[in-house]
Amino acid sequence: MVNKKLYDKKYNEKYDRARNPEHVKFYNSTEWKMLKEKKLQEVQYKCQLCNADYKNGKKSMSEVKFATDVHHIVGIDDDFNKRLDYRNLYAVCHDCHNRIHGRFQKKKKRPSS
């Protein structure tokens, strides 16, 4: 059986090696961790995108997921000065965060000719 904690640690180490060292340092900083937690608490750990869909009638309340990630609206690659700008943050669930970044999305099949 795979030890998930060990697997996650090794995955994160590999992932971090490919990232900008300045960004890795930022995401490990106390300032970011505190701001992230403040944002999650403010929205009561509800994904802001799922919750918006609920308010617009696109999802039921039971479909609003738990927010685990905080997303920079203007990415830190685009403007590092906005990295701690509270108005530049969205609390999102893991699925919505992956969708925003286009990660792990199923590709649409092309119709066969």
Secondary structure, 3 states (H helix, E strand, C coil): CCCHHHHHHHHHHHHHHCCCHHHHHHHCCHHHHHHHHHHHHHCCCECHHHHHHHHCCCCCHHHCCECCEEEECCCCCCCHHHCCCHHHEEEECHHHHHHHHCCCCCCCCCCCC
